[in-house]
């Protein structure tokens, strides 16, 4: 809209309904305001409507007020109310008058309050006639004036304002009143050390604002967060001072008790009891102040920037120090605050430095279930740190947590903590001396769900990695019951637990033999691939002597199924890996090893080795199958004569993975014992690898000599080119497989040239050499000396 188009502004008000204010002695007039911008010719250019309301406070309304006269006065002074609505106004005023009488008969404690407010005792306020004083917004100016008086009047004024703030309907209007908020902040800043009641009332007022995110700006504007932290720090130090003074009085009382005078004894005892009562009263008031201050900080800490400021001002230290208090409600709030802060590493490190773990066992065993539950949640957050987990074990939390497994409310969080503790191998063995394993297995067996809860089965999986724990899991009919449940629900995680149990040597492994048929059938019939992987894992762990794997393979027709999943890209890598592990275990049986050879499983493994050469785990398990086959003469002959497995083993001799190198060396040692020609090839490959730098130097020198000959140098070279030929380094019957690409031209020239003295001297050395030239060895040093001497002779 162009500014030149606007000529006039038209405002129209349309009166609406009348109502009473929900909490105040006031009428509410609803009306509609329509504003229009008129252009030339009085045409409407822009218009807008807005619903508004006007509050008419009836300050003069009391039990003896003339309702009719007051209604006439309201209608005359308010242009929004038409005279025709006079009877309605009288009726509403009559309702307000009766409501005020009912309100005066009730005490402040009978009014609806929040859960927090019920625990905080606000100073009893009484009017001169003895009735409870009820605060109203119409008298807010009077309450502000009280804040400029002495301490008792300030306490009274702040308590009245607190009454208003505890009603959420009044917060909007109070937040707009800068005078009242400024006065409260000023009084707290100046007088908070003089009265606990005054400090509690004022902080509580701002706490009421902190319960709504929309009013957090009010708290920030008046810097209440910083002021609350100063207040908390001072009160904690003052409590330490009170404690020291009480301890001094107790010692003085004990010393006076030894006095022969009964009067002195009685007086000393009375003084100590009086001090104890005063200490208890002050501590109770201080707990209320600390609770409301911490609660305010917790509410505004939803802003991470404010939370970071609190951390820099040592909020964690204050909270940890306050854990020594005895008020359960305060402790519940403190632990909740610490739990919120513990999700950040910096706060967690601060808690660790202040030994928070050492203070939590007493809270975990508290009779207050809410406090104990929140304390365990804090422990769960802290248990992600390995050092803090060790501290939890040292302070004796493990048996306490196991004892709480029976409590349904705490079970989930307790299992989470126990899972983290069971991650440490040193701690796994400690579970043996608790009731954890029987309780966990009982909960698994009696679980009504198809799948066992994740936290529960995770603890069992970790504990099964310990041999003694696995033995306890197999006692009685537990193993059979677990197997039945795993097969019935095809529970992959429960089968993983059984797989961990089956990995331990001894009697525990043998117990699984009776289920081998069920496992073989399950891997072919189960629909869940994860369950199949775990079943294969259990079978792969059953490396038991005298196990008839050939019969198992034939009876359940496993070979076709296994081969179908060995094709690269057809199945998931986890499934393929477990199949290879199973083949390695089955190859222990000589009859089964021959069966695998006849079924062309080795060719499948070699193809898989080519496709998965970057996967160290798959490569390792495949060469372990070769190792197992080499233990049996018949299968070893097939492996060497019918496959290329030996050549691949030689290629893997110098793999980066140490475990692969170890298995390759052991397998080639067995092959070399029965096949000498392969032993020589292995020796040559080792020579090439260990002396690769020397061979490269010789090859480079050969290139330089060839270039010099091409330039027409007439001088006889000081050693012949045949020195570099492979015939001098390797036996002639093995050089077809190891060609170093020697130049044909150089070779022809070398054959017609007389052998140099270097070649004659070296001939016997080369023939006698049965091991590679290692850099730095005496043999290589002697060779270098001979080369230098020959060169000097030629010059």
Order of alpha helices (4+ residues) and beta strands (2+ residues): beta-beta-beta-alpha-alpha-alpha-alpha-alpha-alpha-alpha-alpha-alpha-alpha-alpha-alpha-alpha-alpha-alpha-alpha-alpha-alpha-alpha-alpha-alpha-alpha-alpha-alpha-alpha-alpha-alpha-alpha-alpha-alpha-alpha-alpha-alpha-alpha-alpha-alpha-alpha-alpha-alpha-alpha-alpha-alpha-alpha-alpha
